Amino acid sequence: MSSPTAEPPTPEDLATVAAQLGREPRGVLAISYRTPDGAPAVVMTAPRLPDGTPFPTLYYLTDPRLTAEASRLESAGLMREMTARLHSDAGLAQAYRAAHESYLAERDAIGSLGTTFTGGGMPDRVKCLHVLMAHSLAKGPGVNPLGDEAVAVAARSPQLRGTALPADWPGIDDETITGEDTP
């Protein structure tokens, strides 16, 4: 799998993101992930929007296919299962905290908001798969374990793997997700 690279947005990228969101994007610093079919899918957003409003979500998922899948996974209870595992798996909790600290350091390097809030529920719970998936897609596998898992579950869809998600995104088994053997 190739390493993700953030690129300054072109006017065409911003027009595509506006169409994806149904509104003009604000504070976009970079396109942090493009789908294999070429569409911008994750933007890096300034910690303060142009009007000065704090915006702690550094990575923002924009591709409608991926936002719909993140919503579907949330509705299916994946966040609840992940949060339960955070409380019972010290190694997972440590890796998730490291993802939070990395996210915070990267955002603060752009502009500090004077807060340790990052997004997605990090580091103590899972609150938003959209943020976690965006973080994983922007940074690549190995940085945010729960974002990686959410992307892996989404990548099970043949409609997403190789089009909206990398064909070579690492897979995951059901036992890892639920913490129990499933037939």
N, C-alpha and C positions, 0 to 999 in steps of 0.2 A: 504494500500500500504506500502510495507516495505521501510525503509530508504536506500538510496543508500550508498554503501561503496566503496571507492577506494582501489584497491589491486595492489601490485607490479606486473608488467607484467612477465609472464613466457616466456621462449623461444618459446613455442607453441603460446602464445598470440601474440608475436611480429611477428611470421611467418604468423599468420592469418591476422594481421593488414597490413603487407607488401603485402599480396595477395589482401586484400580489396583495398588498395591504389594504387597498381601497382608499388610500389617502397618501398625501405627500410624506415621505420619510423625513425624519428630523435627526440631525446630528450624526449622520452616517460618516464614519471615518474610513471604513474599508469594507470590501466584500471579503469575508473571512472563509466562506465555503461556497463553492459552485457545485451544482449537481453534475453527475457524469454527462447529462444531456446539455450542460452549459449554462443553466439558469442560476442567477444569484439565489442563494438559499439561506445564508446566515450573514447578517451585517454586524460589524463592530460599531457600536454607538458611543459617542462621547459621554463621559460621566455627567456633563452638564449640557443640556440642550441649548440651541442658539439663544433662547430667551432667558437662560440662566437656571431653568428648572433642573433640579438634581434628577439624574436618570441612572440608577445603579446597575441596570442590566447591560453589561458590556457586550454580550453576544445575544442577538435577537434572531429567532427563527422566522423566516419570511415566506418560504415556499409553501403554497397552499396544500400540496400533497403531504408535506411533512407536518405542517401544523394540524391538519386533520388527523393524521395518524397519532400524533402526540396526544391530542384530545381523546381519541378512541382508547388509547392505552391508559390514560388517566381514568376514564369512565369504567374501564375494565378492572380497576383496583390495583394496578401495578404500583402506584405511589404508596399505597398502604402496605403492600408486601415488602417493598424496598425499605420503608421506614421501620418496619418490624425487624428486618434483618440488621439494620443499623444498630439497633439496641441489643442485639444478641451476638454480633460478629465484630469483635474488637479490631480485627485487621481491616475489615470493610470500613468501619467508622474512621480509622486512622487514615486510610487512603482517601476517603471522602473529605475529611478535614484538610488534607494536603491539597486537594482540588480547590477547596474554598480559599485556602491561603494563597495559592497560585493565582486564582482569579482576582482576588483582592489586590495582590501585589501588582498584577498587570494593569488593572484599572487605576490604581493609585499612581502608577508611573505616568499615566496619561493626565490624570487630575484627581486629586484626593477629594472625597466627599466628606471626610471626617467621620466616617462610619465604618463598621465592620460588616454591615449587611452586604451580601453579594447577590443572592437571588436563588431561586429554585428550592429554597429551604435549607441550603447549605449553611452550616455544617451538621446540623442536628436532626434534620428531617428532610423528606422529599415532598415538596409543595408544588413544583411546576416542572413537568417533563419537557416542556418547550425550551426552557432555559438550559436544562441539563443536556438535552440533545444538541442544542446550538453550541454549547461549550465543547462537547465532544467532537462535533463535526468541525468546528473551527480549529481545534488543537490536535485532533487525531486521537486514535485509541491510546489508552495508557495514562491519560491525565485525570479524567473524571470517571471513576468506575461505574457509577450509577447512570451517568449519561451514556457511557459505552454500552451498558446493558440495554437501555431503552432503544438506542440505535440498532443494536443487534436484534432485538425483538421486532422492531419495525422492518428491518432488512429481511425478515422471513417472508415478507410479502413479495411475490414475484413482480408485482406492479411497481415496487419501489426499488428493489435491488438492481443496480446497474443503470437506473434512470435517475431517480431522486437520491439514491444512496449508493455509495461505492460498492461495486460487485465483490470486492475483496475485504469488506468489513468483517472482522472476526465474529464468528457465530457464538451462540450461547445455548446451554441446555436448560430444560425446564427446572431441573433440580437446583441449579444456581439461582434462578429467579425466585422460586418459591421457598427454597431451603428444605424441600422434602422430595423424596422419590415420587415420581409420577409415572404411571404406566404409559 
